[in-house]
């Protein structure tokens, strides 16, 4: 078939549908996701039911404005803060087209100029809409429920719209494909196929004749998204797809890349964006000669180095006469003549009116006199159903189910885990850990109300043991794990599943497997595999007759009853029971093949059986469901366990120091008086009366500042499962560097709240630990949290709150209505919401509008202009933790500080970091030009927000435990913050962000005695913050060089694993005998490889 030079636009739509592979057209109507329900959210309605406030202002500049020119060349349409505006092409007062609560962005005129297409979240998620400009009537073209749509572009004949369709796999920010949607309806036509699940494709646009589709593609090797990609080598290419032949070529690319292609109306030229040195440059490509030339070098920073769901630079447009391009840069609209390169500004003013949901915050208690345990775990119920054994604060307790008054099970030192009864109730086994002695398995005889007797260690050598079970003969099966950088590397060889007979002689049954249990005296069930390829198999205790019984898919926990008739499992965090049917064929657990009953009304975990009942728990609530009657209902018991916090009431006076209270003026020669865990006096040394019985500590020549608060702290041990060490290197490093309070917005729920309670009770030395627990993850991985209603959101927030969370992390839930449900549930439950920013500017704006407690991670767009600054100024308590050490859209500031100094020589850091790790990470580092570090521009926007009253805080992301927090402070200073303002962000504003400023964040009478003693004055140079001599938390003073307690009593800490084993061992998950963190847990990939 031959084509005329001017391609018939009618053929373009036909050929799009006929491309291979074949496509199925849906019946006329609104396009829907094939695996989703019809959208049921009313258009433009905010789910939030709490108080709101309206912010109104007029501005003449905007941030990240998408622009289009009408076909007659007289008008411009642009978006700003989620609304659409029209303005004459010469400029002037902009007419606001949309006035709803929906976010509407990326407008484009139809070829005849009568309509606009754009992206709107009015029906819950990001979908394609069309507006008739005469009537202002809006209608959806798609109602996708999971696959969000962005970047809509009209077909040249006006018959439909091409857009980027978002696909996620196990990562919440995935890849894109180009799909065509006809205005008459249908499920859409797939035009391109994504490379993989993590490398993006974007920026679709037709050639004027409709024959070609241009789009951009991440062309780096992959197949994974990578942080800190090098744009100078080239990241994105512009591809050209021939919709007739299917030919697909890389048209533009190379060093600096080529993004946001925009063909001229006559088809001769393509304007695009390229990175040249540190500039994002508007380029012009001549399709006739192949020449590219630079038109304009002052564009804002493009998005090639980050996820860019909405495209890599804001839309720009040609004028219909082919002479000029209208674009946004520097907060303004401009018009450039492509021949002369003359630039003319297009001035505008726009009236903004935005409705903001009022931010709600939890009110967590910081200083406590007793710890009420909420992280009760590792439950086992005696076969007769009378007694329950469980773990709390490092030890095992047992209680009568009918009259629960928990008692310690043993008097062992160290930590105890994972109790299990034999089926006849004769034996009880559990795992044990003690730093230095490592792990072991104990077996004892169960005595009911008398607990356990005859305890014996059945493992003959130290190891890393977990998940024991015991049969009626006293034989024990258990999992031997390998070492890691959390608890130590030694004694981790030859992992697998072992069986020890009742004489203590052990043999390995399987090299791979976990969570083994006896089904009878001779048959063992266990779990193996990873990701969505996990299975339950059985094996004889001699290692023969291995059989795969179930595939688990998203099932996260399972338990088989003693009779082998039922299997309980946890799916979507709820408890279900299904019958067991013997089959030689592998069965999908939780599928439709067998009828299951939902046992729990809400969430549950720690599933296990007694002889006639199923049991589970959540926090301190223990639940049971009798299996003797189909009419039985679950019963609940609350297990109350409270531990006093031991502390001295002694008076301690810190004299002759420079004191920076943060709230109030510095005191050049002052005294700080502490009693117990509270500050009782502060002021000039000659004005503070020190009682004669007070302990006096002379801190002459030193500076005292409030304890630092890390609002985004991923401690390196929080992604591991048990056993947990008694001395934690991450905690010591952070406390030694002055961090006294941390908030971890993503962690293993069980681990983090277990450790938090141990720290609060004084068992562990470290900063205070607060956390969201596991995140509310929006990608369909094993950690997916499916929220399809407000009730779903309530259930998930309640389960986290029950285990110790005061906050949650909304992590890239794809639809705005899902994120709003989380906000509404949090308000009802008195919780805070700290959402994952996701490097997506428009989604981050909705977090501000919808009343989130704050934003975690930086906006990838910088600088911020008056529209965003004014909007955020109207919601100042929506805080901002930029985590510049893992800066989005540019190089992490972490690398800046690695190249700035000899990190491996930092004496304090070296005391709490293995030498091998420190050497590997810091001695040989990549170099980048000073102006290649975009984090400085991002930090300057943070300063601009702080100047307007927004809570800008310090979050170090766990990049380098201890020193990394100071890097984050210094990074803020690189953006222009003064030392005083940096300290404000690190202390009182962090406390305000977490709503803890009643107790911490400044040095004031009545507040907790959290403070840092520095050798140098940070007001002289903010780089002096790491000169930490001593640190006080809750009134206990530690020497930072040793982390031994100095006052009120002297106490020596336990040894770290690498102090015992040697600091030259380096953990590597690829090495035999070393493990990675808990399987299938979503860990932020911005961590360096040693953090997974």
N, C-alpha and C positions, 0 to 999 in steps of 0.2 A: 504494500500500500504506500502510496506517495502522498506527501502533504505539501500544500502550498506554504510559502514562507510565512504568511500570516495564518496561524493555526486557527481553525474554526473552533470557537469556544464551546460549541455544542458537543463536539467530539470529546472535549476534555473531560466532561462529567461522565460520559459513557465509558471512556477508556479507564477512568479511575475505578469504575465498578468492575471492569473486565480484567483488571490486573491479576496476575497469578501471585499467590495461590487464590483459588476461587473464594468468593465471599457470598454470604447469605444475606439477603435484604429482609429486614423486619417489615411487618405490616405497617401501613401509615400510622403515624402518631408520634408521640414524643419519644426520643431515643432513651433507652434505659440500659443499665448494666445487666448483662445476661444472667448474673448470679445474684442479683440484688432485688429487693422489693421495691415497689413503687414508692416514691418519696411521699411522706405524709405530713411534712412540716408546712404550715401555712406560709405563704410568701411574706417576706419582710418582717416577720414577727420575732422579736427577741425573746428567748426562753427565760432569761433572767427575770425573776419576780421580786427582786429587792429594790432598794432605792437607787435612783439614777440622778445624774446632774447633766446639764447641757453646757457645752463649751462653745462660745461664739467669738469669732474674730474675723478680721479682714487681712489678707496677706497678698503680697506681690511676688512671692517666690514659693517654690514647692520642691518636694523631694521625690525623685524617681518618677517623673511624670511621663506617661505614655502619650504620644501625640499622633494625630492623623489630620490630613487636609481633605476637605470636601472635594468631590469631583469637579465642581465648578471653580475651585480655587479661592472661594470667598471666606471660608470659615475654617476654624481649627476646633477639634474636640480633644480634650485631654482629661486625664483622671488625676484626682488629688484626694488623699485620705479616704479612698473608697467611694468617692462621688465623681460623677461625670459633669464636665463643664463645656460650654460652647463659647467661643470668643471670635470676633472678626479677625481675619488674617493679619490685619494691621495692628491688632492689639486692642485693649480697652477693658471694659468691665465684663467679666465672664458670667454667663448665665448658667446657673446650676440646674442640671437636667434631672438628677436623681436626689430625692430627699428622704429616702427610707433608711432603715437601720441596716440594710444589706450592704455588703462591701461589693462595689462594682468597679471593675478596672479593665484596662486594655481595650478601649473603644476603637472601632474601625467603621468608617462610612461604607455603606453598600455602594456598589458600582453606579447606581442611579442617584445616590445621595439622599434617598428618602428615609433610610433606616440606619441604625447602628447595630453592630454586634459587639458583645463584650462579655466578660466573665462576671458572674454574680453568684453570691452564696445565698440568694434569697430563698432557695428551696432546701437549704441545709448544708449543701456542699458547693464546691466550685463547678459551675455549669455554664454552658453557652446560653446567652439570652439575646433577644433581638428587641429593639425599641423602634416603634414608628415615630419619627420625629414630629410629625404633624399632631398626632393625638397624644404622644408620650406614653402610649400603651406598651407595656413590656410583656414578653412571653418567653418561656423557656424552650429551647430547642432540645436540650438534653436534661435528664434528671439522674445522672450517675450518682450512686450511693457510696462507692468506694474509689473508683477510678476518676480522680479529679481531672478537670479539663482546664487548660490555660492556652494563651496565645491564639485566639481565634482570628482567622483571616478569610475574607470572602473569596469564593470562586469568582473569576472575572466575569462570568455570565450572571452572577447573582443568585444562582440556584441553590447554593448551599455554602457551608463553612468548613474549612479545615482547621484543626486545632491539635494541640499536643495533649495526648491522653496519658495520664500518669500511672505507672505500674510499680508496685512494691513487691519485693519478695520477703526475705528475712530482715531487710533493712527498711526503715520507715521512709527514707528518702531514696527512691529508686531510680527508674529510668523512664523514658518516654517513647511513645510511638505517635505517628501522624495519622489521624483519622479524619475522614470526610463525613459530614452530616448534612443531609438534604433538608431543605426547609419544609418539605412535605412530610417529613418523619422518617422513621427507620432507626435501626440500632447502630448505624454508622458503617462506613467502609474503611477497612484497614489499608493504609497506603504504604507504611513502612513497618519493618520489624526491628525491634530493639536488639542491640548487640548482646546485652546481658541484663542482669537485674540491677546493676549499680552505676553503669556509665550512661550519661544522659544524652538524649537527642531532643532538639528544641527548635524554636524560631521558624516555624513553617511559613512559606509564602509561595504563591503561584507566580509563574511568569505571566506577563500580560496576555499572552495568547492561550494560556491554560494548559499548554503542553507539558511544562516542566514544574516540578515541585522542588524548591530550594529549602534546605533545612540545615541545622548545625548538628554536629556529632562530636562527642568526646572521643578523640582518636588515639589517646594514650594506650599503652599496651593492655592495661586492665588485668583481669576482668573485674577489678574492684575499684570503687571510688577511693581516691587517695587524697589525704590532706597535703598541703604544701607542694602541689604540683608546680612545675616550672613553666610559666607562660612564655618565657623567652625561648624555650625550645619548641613551644607549640603545644596547645592542649586541644583546642577545637578546630574542626575544619567545617567549611560550608560544602555540602553535597548537593548534586543536581540529579534528581530522579526523572527520567523520561517516562511519562505516564502512558506512552504508547508501547515502547519496546521493553520497558523495564530496566534499561541501562541506568546504572547508578554510579556516578563518579565523584571523586573528591575534587571540587572545582577550585576552592581557595583554602589556604592554610599556611603551614610553615611556621617559622618563628613569629611569635606574637598572636598566632591563630587568626581566625576569621569568623565573626559571629554577627548575628542580627542582619542577615542579607535583606536588601530592599531594592528590587528591580525598578528602573525608571519606567514611566508609562509607555515609552516607545520601545522598551525592551533592550536598548543598547547597553545600558550601564547597570551595575549593581553597586549600590552603596552598602558599606559594611563597617564593622568596628574591628580594629586590630590593636594589639598592645605593642607599642614601640618604646623601648626602655621602660620607664615607669608610667608613660602616658597611654591612656586609651584614646585612640585616634579614629576619627571618621575618615574612611577611605572611599575611593571611587575606582571601580574596576570596569575597564572597557572590554565588553564581551567580543568586540570586533578585533582588537589588537592584542588583548591579554595583558595590557598594562594596568598597574595599580598606582594610584598616587594619593598622597595625603591631602585631605581637605581642611581638617580642623583638629588641632592637637590638645584641646583643653576640655575634652569630655570628662565626666566623672568616672571614677574607677569602675571598670566592668566586673562581671561576676564569673569570669572564667575559672577562678580558683576555688569555687565553692559550688554546692548544689544550687541550681537556678531553675526552679520549677516554673517560674513565670518568664523565663528568658534571661539572656545574658547582658542585655542593655535595654533601656526603655525603647518602645517603638518610636520611630521617626518616619517621616513621609516626604515624598516628592510633591512638588506642585505639579498640576496637570500639564503645564507647558514644558516640562522636563528641565527647566532652568535652575531650579532651586530645591533645597531640602530644608524642611522645618524639623527642628530637633530640640531636645532639652539638654541642658548642661549648666552646671554652676547655679542651680536653683531657678534658672530663667529659661524662657523660650527664645529661640534664635532662628534666623533664616539665612542660609548661606547660598550664594551663587556659585554653582559648580565650575563655572568657567573662570571667573575672576577671583573666587574665594572670598569675596567681600561678605562680611557678616553684619546683619542688621538685627538688633534686638526686637522682640515682640513683647512689649510691656503689657501686663495684665494685672487686674486686681480681682480677687475672688473672695466671696463671703463664705465663711465656713461655719457650719452648725453641726456639732456632733454630740450624740447622746452617749454618756459614759456610765457604765454600771459602777456603782460605788464599791470600792475595794473592801473586801472583808478579810480579816486576819484572825488566826488562832491566837490564844493567849497562853503560850506554854510556860510552865513553871521551871525556873532555872535552878535556884538554890533549894535544896530539899534536906530535911532532917531524917527522912526515911525513904526507902525505895519500895514501892509496891510493884511487884513483878507482873508485867503484862506479857512478856515473851516466855510463856510456859510452852514446852516443846517436848519432843521425843517421848510421846505417851505410850504406855503399855498397860493393859488391864489384865488382871489375873483371870485365868480361865473360868473361875466361878463367878466372875463379875463383881466381886466384893471390894477389890482394892485396885487402885490406880497408882502407877509409878511414872514419874515425869522428871524433866530437867528444868532447873531454874537457877540462875546466877552461878553457873558452873558445876552444880551438884545435882544428885538425884534425890528426890523426895518421894514418899509414899503416903497414901491417905486412904481411909475408909470412904468408899463412894457415898454412903448414906450419911456420914458425919465427917466431912472432909476437914481434918486438922492436920495439915502436912507436917511430916517429920523427916529429918535427914535419914537417908537409907544407910549410909556408911560414915565412917570417920576418916576416910582417905583424904590425903592432901591432893592437890591437883584438880583437874576437871573430869567429870563423869558424863557419859553420853549413852544414848541408844539402848535402853533396857529392853529385854525380850524375855517372855516366859516360855517354858516348855508347854506343850499342849496339855499335859496332865497336871501342870501347876507345881511340879516338884522343884524345878530349877529356875533360876533367874540369871541372865548374863547381861553384861554391859561393857562398853568401851571406856578406856581411861587414858588421860593424857597428863603428863607432868613435864615441864621444861627440864631438859637435862637428862631425865630418865626416859623421855619419849613415851610411846604409847604401849598399851597392853590390853588384853581382854581378861575380864574377871568372870568367874562362875560361882554361884552360891546356892544354898538351899533356901527355898521360900518358906517362911514361917507365918504368913498371914499378918496378924496384928503385931507380931514381933519383928516383922521385916525380914531380913535375910541373915543367914548364919553360914559359917563354914566357907567364907570367901577364899577363893584360891585363884592365883594368876595362872591362866592356862596357856598363855603364850610364853615361849621359852627365851625370846630375845626381844629387845626393843624394836619398835616399828611405828608405822602410821596406820592404825587399825580403826575400823568403823563397821557398823551394820552387822553385829553378831546375832546369831540365833542359836537355839539349843533344842535338841530333840529329847524325847522321853528317856533315852538311854544316857543322856548327859554329854553326847557328842556336840561339838560347837562348830558351826560354819560362820565364817567372817570374811570381810573384804580387807585385804592388805593394800593400802594406798602407797603412793610414792611421795617423796619429799617435795617441798616447794620453798619459795622464798618468804613464806609467811611464818612457818613454824620450824623450818630446817630441812637440810638436804640428806643428812645421814640416815641410815637404816631404812632407806626407801627402795632397796633393790628387790627384784623379783616380785612385783605386785601381782595381784590376782585374787581368786577366791580359794580359800583354804578350808579344810575340815580338820579339826582336832578331835581325836577320840576321847573317851572319858578318862583315859590315862594321860592325856596331854600330848600325845604324839601327833604332829601335824603333817599334812601333805597338801600340795596344791592340786586343786581339781581343775581350775580353769585359769588361763593367763589373763583373760579379759572378762570383765563382768563386775556388777555392783549390786548392792542391796539383796544379798542372798537370804532365802528363808527355807526352812524345812517344810515340805508338804507332808511328809511322813518320816519315819526314821531313816529312810534310805534315799528319798527323792528331794532334790533341791530346785527351787525356782529362783530365777535371777533376772536382772535387767542388763541389757547391753546395747551398744550402738550409740548414735548421737544425732542431734538435730531432729528432723522429722523421720529419721530412719532408726528408731529405737524399738526394741522388742523385749517381750518376756519369753524366756526359754526355760526348759527344764533339763536336768542332768542327774544321773545317778551319782551318789557320793564317791564312787570310784572313778568318776570322770567319763563314764560311758553313756551311751544312749542320749546324746544331746538332741533336743527337739525344740523348734521354735513354735510357740503356742499363740502368741498375740503380737500384732503390730500396734504400737502405742499412738502414733501420730502426735496429736497435741495433748494426750493424757500425761499429766505431770506426777501422778502418784497412784499407787495401786496396793491392794491387800487381798489375799485369798483366805477364805474362812477355813477353820480347822478341819471341817468335814470335806472340803474340796468341792462344795456345791455352788458357792457364790464368789464372785470377785467384785470388790468395791474399787471404785476409781474416782479420781478427781478430774473433772473436765470443766473448763471455764470457771474454775475455782470452786465449783459446787460438787457435792458428794453424790455419787450414783452407785447402784448395785445392779449387777446383771447375773443371770445364771451361767454356770460353767457347763459347756457341752464339749465332751471329748471329741477331738477331731485331729486327724493327721495333717490337716491343712491349716496353715496360719490364718488366724481370724483377726479382723480389725476390732480392737477394743473400743466400745462406745459407739459402734456403728449401728445401722438400722437392722442388721441381721437378727439380733436378739432384743427382746423387750428389756428395757432398763427402767428402774424406778429412781426418782430423785429422792435421796434420803434427807438432805439438808435443805432448809428453806433459803439459807444464805451460803456464805463461803465456809469452808472447812478444810482442815489439813490434819496430818498425823493420823491417817486412817489405820485402824487395826481392829482385831476381833477378840472377843472372849468366846466361850463355847457356844453361846446362844444369842450374841448381840454384836452389832457393829458399833464402833466408837470412833469419834473424831473430836477435834478441838479447834478453837480459835482464840488466841490470847489466853485469858484465864477461864474461859468457858469450856467445859468438858461435856460432850454430848453423847448420847447412847440411843440406839434404835434396836429394840428387841426383834429378832427374826422368828419368834415363835408364833406370831399372829400377824396376819395381813392387815389388821386394823390398828396395829401399834403405831404410836406417834413418838417422835424423838423427845427425849427428856434432857434437861440441862442442869448442870451443877456449876457453881462458881467456886473456883479454888483460889482462896486468898492467901497470899504469901508476902509478908512485909519484912523488910530488913532495915534496921537502924543504921544511919550513917555516923560513924565514929569520928568525932572531931574534938579538938581541945578548945577551951574557952579562954586560953591565955592571951594576954595583951602583948602585941609586938609593935614597937615603934621603929619606923624606917626614917632615919634622920639625915639631914644635910644634903638632900638630893635636889636636883632640878626636877620639878613635877609639872607634867603637862596633863592637866585634867581632861582636855579636849573641850569639855563644856566649861567655859571660863578661861581666864588668862593664865599663862604659865606662871609658876612660882619658882623664882630663881634659887632660893635656898629654903627648902621646905621640909616638913615632917608629915608622914602618913602614919596614922595610928590605926591598927587593926585589932579587933577582938573577935576570936573565933573565926568566922568566915565573912565578917562584915567590916567595912570601913566605918570607924567611929569618929575620926577627926582628920582634917586635912587643912594645911595652911602654912604660913611662914613659920619657920622653926622657933622664932622667939614668941610666937602667938599660940602655939599648940602646947598645952601642958601634958607632959608625959608622966604617968603614974610611976611611983618608985618601984613597984613590983613588975613593971613591964620589961620584957626582953627588948634590948636596944640593938639594932643593926645599923651600923654606920655605912651609909652609901654615898659618902662624899665624892664629888666629881662625877657622879653618875646621873642618869636621867630616868625618871619613872614615867611610863605611859600606860594607859589602860591596856588590858589584855586584848590581843588581836582576835578578830572574829572572821573566820573563813566561811563565807556564805555558800560556797560551791566547792566542797572538799570531798574528793573521792579518795578515801584512804585505801592504800594498796591491799589491805586484807579484807575489805568489805565485800569482795566478790567471791571469796572462798567459802566453802562449807567446812563443817567440823572435821577433825578436832581443831580447836583454837589454842594458840599459845598463851601462856600466862604473862609474858612480857612482849609487847607489841612495838616493833621498830618504827612503824609509821607514826604511832602515837607519841613515842618518845621524841622523834625528830620534830614533829609539829610543836609539841609543848616546849621543847628546848629552844625553838626559834620564836617563842612568845605567843603562839596561837593557843588560846585558852578555850575557845568555843568553836565548834564546827557544825556545819549543816551539809549532809551528803544527800544530794538530790537524785541518787540512783545507786541502789545497792541490793545485795541479797538480804531480804527482809529478816530471815531467821538470824543471820550472822550479825547484822548491824545492831539489831535491838538486843541481842544477847550481850554483845560487847558494850553497848551503851549502858545497860543496867549494871554490868560489872564495874564500869568506870564510875558511875554515880555512887555506887556502894563503897568505892574506895579499894576494890580488889585489883583493878587495873590502873596503872599510871598513864595518864594521857589527858588530852583536852576533853571537854564535854562533847558528847556525840549526840547530835540530833539528825534525823533522816526522814526522807519520804518512804524508805523501804523501796521495794521494787517499783518500777515506773509503770504508768498506765500507757502501755506501748501500743502504737497504732499500726504496726506492721504485722502481717499474718505469719509470725514465727511461733515457736513454742512459747514465747512470752507474750503473745498477743492478748490484749485485754479488750474484749468485744463489748462495746458500749452502744446499744441501740435504743436506749430510752433513759429517762431520768432515773427510773428505778434501778437500772443497771449501774448507773453512776453511783447511786446511793450505796448499793451493795458493795462495790469495790472500795469506796472510801471508808465504809464501816469496817471492812475486813482489815484494812491497813491501820485504822485508828485503834482497833481492838488489840493490835500487836505492839502499839507504842508510837505510832506516827501522829504528829500534829499537822503534818503537811503532806501534800501529794505532788507528784510531777506528772503533769499532762504532757505526754511525749508523742507529738506529731499525730494525734488522732486526726484522720483525714478530713472530717467534716467539721465545720464551725459549730453546728448544733451539738455535736458530741462534746466539743470543748466547752460549750455553754452549759450543757448538762452537768459536767464536772464542776463548773463554777457554782451552779445552783445547789448541787449536793453539798459542796464544801461550805457554803453559807449556812445551810441548814444544820450541818454538823459542827460548825465552829472550827473549820480547818482552813489552812492556807493552801494556795495553789501556786506552785513555781513551775511554769511551763518550759519545756524545751523550745528554744527559739527556732531551731531547725534551719537556720540560715535562710529563712524565707521572709522577706521584708513584709509582704502583705499579710501573711499569717500572724506575724509579730504585731502588726498594727491592731489586729482583732483582739489580741491578748490585752492590749492597753484599753481598747474600747469596752471589752467585756469584763473588766474588773479583776484581772489576775493580780496576785500579790506582787508579781514582778516578772521580769524576763531573765532567763538564764542563757548566757552566751550573747555575743555582740550582734547587733544588727549588721548584716553584711554590707549595708549601704552607708557610706560616709563620704563627705560631711552630711550632717542632717541640717535641713533648712528650716525656715521660719514656721512652715506648716506643722511639721512634726514636733519642733521645739515647743510651739504654743499648745499643741494638743497635749503633749506629755506634761507640760506645765500645769495644765488643768487637771491632771491626775498624778500629783507629785508622789503619792504614796505607792504607786505602781513602780517598784524599784527596778534597778538595772544592775545585774552582775555580768560584766563583759567577758570575763575569763580570757583576757588578752593573751595569756600564755598559749591558748589554743585558738587564736584569732581566726574568725571566718573571713574569707575573701582575700586573704593574704598570708604571708608567712607568719607562723606562730612567733610570738615574742620570746618564747622559750629559747629559740635558736639565737636570737639576738643576745641573750644573756650568756649563752654558752660561748659565743664568739667574743664576748666582752671581757671575760676574765678566765683564769685558770681554775675552773670550778673544782677540779679534783684536788686542789690544794686547800680548799676551804676547811679549816680545822674542825669547826663545829659540825658541819655537814658530815665529815668523814667519820665522826664518832657514831653516827646512827644510820649509815649507809654502807653496805659492803663495798670494799675497795674495788673489787672486780666490776661491780655494777657501775660505780662512779667512774672508773677508768674507761669502761666501754662506752659510756654515754657522753663523756666530756673531753677526752684527750684529743680525739680526732673528729673535728666538726666541720660541717660545710660553712662556707663564708658567703655572705650576701652584701651587696652595697647598702649603705646606710639608708638611702632613699627608697630601697626596695621593700622596706618594712612598713606595710600598710597599717599595722596596729597603731602607729602614732596618730594617723588621721582618725582612726576609730576612737582612740583615747581622747582626742580633742573634742569629739562630739560628746563623749561622756562628761568632759569638763563643762561643756556648754549646758548640758542638762543639769549638772550639779549646781551651776551658777543660777539656775532657775528654780532650784528647790527640790529637784528630783533626788531620790535616794540612790546614789551610785555607790556600790559596795565593792569589796575585794573578795574574789573567788579564785582560788589557785588551781582547781581542777585536778589536784593530785599529781601534777606533772613531775615534780621533784619534791618529795615530801620534806617539809620544813623550809628550805631555801626558796622553793617555788613560790611560796606566799609573798616573800619579799620581792621576788621578780615581778609579781603582779602589782605590788605597790609602786615599784619603780617604773613599771610600764605606764601606770596612770600619770606619773610625773612627766613622762616623755610626751604626753599630750597636753601639758601645760598646767597641770594642777600644782599648786604650791605644796610644800611639805605639810603645812597646817591642814590643807584640804585633803591630802592623801591620808593623813592620820584620822581625819574625820570619817573618811570612807571606810577605813580599816577598823574603826571602833564603834562610835555612837551610831553612825548611819547603818552599819551592819546590824547592830542591835535593834534599831528601829525597823529595819527590813524584816527581821525575824520576830518582831514585836516582843523583844526581851529587854528593851531599854529601861524598864522599871528597875531592873536588877543589875544589868551589866552595860558596858559600852563607854563609861566615863568614870572618872574618879570623883565620887561624891559620897557624902555621909549617908549611910544606910544601904549603899550598894555592896555587892559582893566584892571580896578582896581578890579581884583578878587584875594583875598588873605585870608589867615587864620592866626589868631593870637593865638599862642599856649602858654600855661603856662610853658611848658617844652620843652627841645631841643630834637627833634627826631633823630639828629645825634648821641646823646649819647645813645639812646635806641629807636628803632623804635616804641616800645609800647607807647611812649609819644605822638603819633599823635592824640590820642583822648582827649588830655588835651586842648580842644578848649575853648578859652575865648571869642573871637569875630570873626566874619567873614564878609568880604566885597564882595559884588557882584555888578558889574557895578557901583562901587563908593558908594553904599549905605552900611553903616556899621550897623551890628546887634550884639546885646548882645546875645551870644549863650544860656545863662541861661534862657532867657525870650523870645528871638526872637522878642523883640521890637527894632525898628530902633533907633540908637543912633545918627548917623550923615549921611548927613549934617543937617537934622532936626530930632528931636525926634518924633517918632510916635509909638503908641501902637497898637499891632496886635489884631485881633479878637480872641474870645475864641474857643477852640477846643470842639468837641462834648462831650468828656468825662470829660472836665473841667466843663461843664454845668451839665451833667447827672450823673457824678460820675465815678471814674476810676475802679470800681469793676465789672462792667458789661462786660461780655465776649461774643462776637459774636459767634454764632454757627448756621450753616445753617440748622441743624436738629431741632432747636428750633422754635416753633410757634412764628410768629411775627418778624422773621429775614430773610433776603434774601441773596442769593448768587449772585455773579456777573452775568452779562448778559448771558442768556442762549446760549448754543451751541458755546461758544467761546473757541478756543484751548489755554488753559492756561498751562504753564509749570508745570508739576506735581512735579517737584523738590521742589516747595514751600512747606512749612509746611502746615498742614491741614487748618490752619486759613487763608491761602492765596489762597486756591483752585487752 
